Amino acid sequence: MIYYHNIQDTRIKQLNDLDIRLDADYVLYWMQQSQRVEYNHALEYAVLQANNLGMGVVVAFGLMDDYPEANLRHYTFMLEGLTETNALLEKRGIHMMVRRGSPPDVALELEQNAAMVVCDCGYLKHQRLWRDKIARKAACRVVQVESDVIVPLETVSSKAEYAARTIRPKIKNHLDDYLVELKPIKVQHSTVNISLDGLNLKRPADILALLNLDRSIPAVTQFFKGGTSRAKKIFGNFIRSRFKNYEKNHNQPQTDDISHMSMYLHFGQISPLYLALRINKADHRLDSAKTSFLEELIVRRELAANFVYYNRDYDNFDCLPDWARKTLADHRKDRRPYTYTLRQLEDAKTHDPYWNAAMQEMKYTGFMHNYMRMYWGKKILEWSSSPELAFRNTLAINNKYFLDGRDPNSYAGVAWIYGVHDRAWPQRAIYGKVRCMMASGLERKCDIRAYLDKVKAYSRR
């Protein structure tokens, strides 16, 4: 393997056959998925190339009004992060410009004076189409650098993996090569004073007011604020105070012995590599907890990325394996003791106090403990008139309220409820052979009453 300042060559992919333009003003890093300065392989590669060319780096971010299924909650969190990113880039001598418009179109506007375009890696359909568009229309070289997973997807596997057990050994075969520190490269040519117009990130509230957004879902700044420094503070507190309880309590929703990193990972405000390296430095007496945490951070998260990358139907019912679709079809006409509309579900108006509390946690905070997410989704399947409707409603609510919605992990998590990355279980009504979850299981496995009290307290904040 070849390393470019601790950037593995397998992270780097040239997207077109054009040359680097030598009579240019800067190297352009089009930032989209990795919205951070630290542990950003794409950014460091852009700095490395700019230094070699004797020029500086300009970072561009395209801010569109109508990002798929995003609303005020998501935009507020993202802009909090971008405000910090802008300030940190300026300290390194890098000009960041946010322009309103389609992300690839913004990048193509700025590409006209660029020696080359460097972009980070996204796995969802629209993200890949954006990169394809830039590669086709740019007049200079376009290079993609992976910085959103620890082991690049195509290094791990060339196909959709069936389950965690099939991808785990493939990831582990490469892991030591990628768990490598990424030090920042000194910027040799500043672009801070370059004359390029963009939105003023020092006034994020003005930007939010300018955008034509869905404002029906409020921000949750009283619970979670965006930004790398905020993510690092939360994670540092987790390691110091709660990581010792992680193995015992990570499936106990009445506790907070989890990292709360999912939304920061979703917006690329924290690097999974940074998190893994920090966990590996924890007390050796917590090795079992380290194994559990890294299983979620690396194996499960990268299985989700593999799922959306190799399965173009990841956001609809057709993504389910044949056995799951067949068993759900076989039980399509089973009597449902309860059925609820999308509105009733969103309003948390069901007969089940545990489910209602989970829905309220999502609405209040933009987050839900993962154990309750599984129960929450399984019950929508049980309470819907058809499995197809259940899938649509589960995904719609998930993407609307969660800060980490619209993420590979979210799509894989919703699909798991319906059988993806799982196996057939003993047959029962409605679910068929798809795994079910019951209220009695919550009562047996966790202190569900304490969870109700925790969510009730959220409503008073």
Salt bridges, closest charged atoms under 4 A:
GLU38 OE1 - LYS232 NZ 2.91
GLU44 OE2 - ARG92 NH1 2.76
ASP65 OD2 - ARG100 NH2 2.72
ASP105 OD1 - LYS133 NZ 2.75
GLU109 OE1 - ARG99 NH1 2.91
GLU111 OE2 - ARG21 NH2 3.20
ASP120 OD1 - ARG131 NH2 3.10
ASP148 OD2 - ARG301 NH2 3.50
GLU154 OE2 - LYS13 NZ 3.66
GLU161 OE2 - LYS159 NZ 3.75
GLU161 OE2 - LYS170 NZ 2.65
GLU181 OE2 - LYS281 NZ 3.28
ASP206 OD2 - ARG203 NE 2.48
ASP256 OD1 - LYS454 NZ 3.33
ASP283 OD2 - ARG285 NH2 2.60
ASP287 OD1 - LYS290 NZ 3.31
GLU295 OE2 - ARG168 NH2 2.76
GLU295 OE2 - ARG300 NE 3.18
ASP315 OD1 - LYS125 NZ 2.91
ASP322 OD1 - ARG325 NH2 2.75
ASP330 OD2 - LYS326 NZ 3.05
ASP334 OD2 - HIS331 ND1 2.60
GLU346 OE1 - LYS400 NZ 2.87
ASP347 OD2 - ARG343 NE 2.91
GLU382 OE1 - LYS379 NZ 2.84
GLU388 OE1 - ARG332 NH1 2.78
ASP404 OD2 - ARG373 NH2 2.86
ASP407 OD1 - HIS266 ND1 2.85
ASP422 OD2 - ARG435 NE 2.81
